[in-house]
Amino acid sequence: MRSFHSHGSGKIDRSKFKSIGENVIFEEGVLVFHPENIAIGSNVYVGHYSILKGYYQNDMVIQDDVWIGQFCFFHSAGGLIIGARVGIGPSVRIITSYHQDEGRYKSLLEGEIIFAEVQIGEDSDIGTNATILPGVTVGKGVQIGAGAVVHTSIPDYTIAAGVPARVLRERLQ
């Protein structure tokens, strides 16, 4: 796997992370919340102005050889696992919690918070501006199209796109 190199001067206190590997690049403007619940493998690139929003419970795990484009937002309240060798395009959003709808006479913001883990399988590629919603598993070797809104799990070695995302076909063997 190729090594990543910085284009800027992102300064993050690495001592605060649950764990962090070698050759982890944080570009300028990256924000990290609750790093004590974030484990990052080796050879990981985090693009300019991305936000890694850990949470006081559950973990964010980013495995080895992952590339994360600029302006991404990852929220791990429900838990987030990103497998090895995953590419994530600019402006991707991964959300792991939502407010339960408890009826029209109660504000949605007052509804119970539901936590649901997201998993991104190894060797996958998430297109720019895609949104991955709570409870979704993106299988191994999956390609998610640009701008997709993924609200259901996607099987291994498929290509999915659209709003809402749907499987278009299996990848070639």
N, C-alpha and C positions, 0 to 999 in steps of 0.2 A: 504494500500500500504506500502511496506517496505521502510525503510529509507536508504538513500545512505550514504556511508562513504568514506572518502578520503584515497588514497594510497600514497599521496605525499604532496606537499606544494605549490600548485598553488596560486599565490597572484594576485588578481584582485581588482581594486578599485570599490567597489560595489556602491559607491555614484554617479557614473557617469551614471548609467543605467536609462532608462526611468522608469522602475520599476523592482524590484527583490524580490522574495519571500524568505521564510525561507528554510533552509537546501539545499542551492544551492552549489554544490561542483564544483570547477574548479581545475582540476589536474595541475601538473607542466607542463609548456610549452604552456598552452592555450593562444592564442592571441585573443583580442577583439578589433575591430575597430568600431568607431561611436557607443559606448554603449548608447548614448543618444537616439538612435532609436531602442534599443533592450529592450523588455519586457520579463522577465523570471518569470514563476510561482514558486511555492514551490516544494521542493523535486525533484530537477533536478540535474543530474550528467553529467558533461562535461569532457570527457576523455583526457588524455595526448596529447599535441601537436595539439589539434583541433583548428580551426580558425573560429570565428564567425565574419564575415565581414559585419557589418552594413553599411549603406549608408546614405548620407545626406538627402535623401528623401526616403519615404516608410519605413515600420517597419519590424523588425524581431520579431515574437511573438512565444515564446516557453511556452506552457501551463504546468500545473502541472504533476508531476510523469513521467518525460521524462528521458530516459537514452540515452546518446550520447557516442559512443565508441571513442577510440583514433584515431588521425589523420584525423578527419572529416573536411570538408570545406563547410561552409554554406555562400552563398553570397545573400544578400537581397536587392539589388538595385531595383528589381521589386516588392518586398514585399514577405515575407515568413511567413506562419503560420503553426506551428507544434502543433497538437492537444494533448490532455491529454493522458497519459498512452501509449506513443509511444516509441518503442525501435529502436535505430538506430545503426547499426553495425559499426565496425571500417572502416575507410577510405571511408565513404560515402561522395559523393559530391552533393550539391544542388545548382543549378545555376539559376538565375532569370533574366538574360539579355543576349543579343547577338548582334553582329553587322549585320545589314541588308546587304544582297548582292545587290549591286547597279550596277553590271555589271563587266565584266572582265577588263575594262580599269580604274577601281578605286580600290585601295587597300581595302581589306575587313576591315582592321583596321580603314579606313576613312569612312566606311559606318555608317549610322545612328544607334545609340544604341536603341534597342527595349527592353522595360521593360515588363516583364510578371510574375505575381505573381504565386508562388507555394504554394499549400496547402497540408498538410499531415493530413489525418483524424485521429481522436482519435482511440485508441486501435490497431493501425497498427504496423507492424514490417518491417523495411527496412534492407535487408541483406547486409553483408559486401561487400565493393567495388561497391555498386550500385551507379548509377548516375541518378539524377532526373533533367530533363531539363526544361527550362523556360516555364511557362504557364500550367504546369501539375497539376492536382488535383488527389491525391491518396486518394481514398475513405476511409470510416470508416471500421476498422477491416480488412485491406488489408495486405497480406504478399507479399513483393517484394523479389525475390530470389537474392542470392549473385551474384554480377557482372552484374546485369541487367542494361540496359540503357533505362530509362523510358522517352519516348518522346511524349506519348499521355496519356490522363487521364485514370485512372483505377477505375472501379466501386466498390462500397461497397462490402465487404465480399468475395473478390476473391483472388486468388493466381496468381501472374504474374511473369514471369522470361524471360530471354533471351536478345539477342542483335539483333534487338531492342526488348524490352519487349513486351510480349503479354499475355493475360489472358489465363491461363491453365485450370482453373476450379473454381467453386464456393467453398467456405469453407463449411465444414459440419455444419449442424444445430444442 
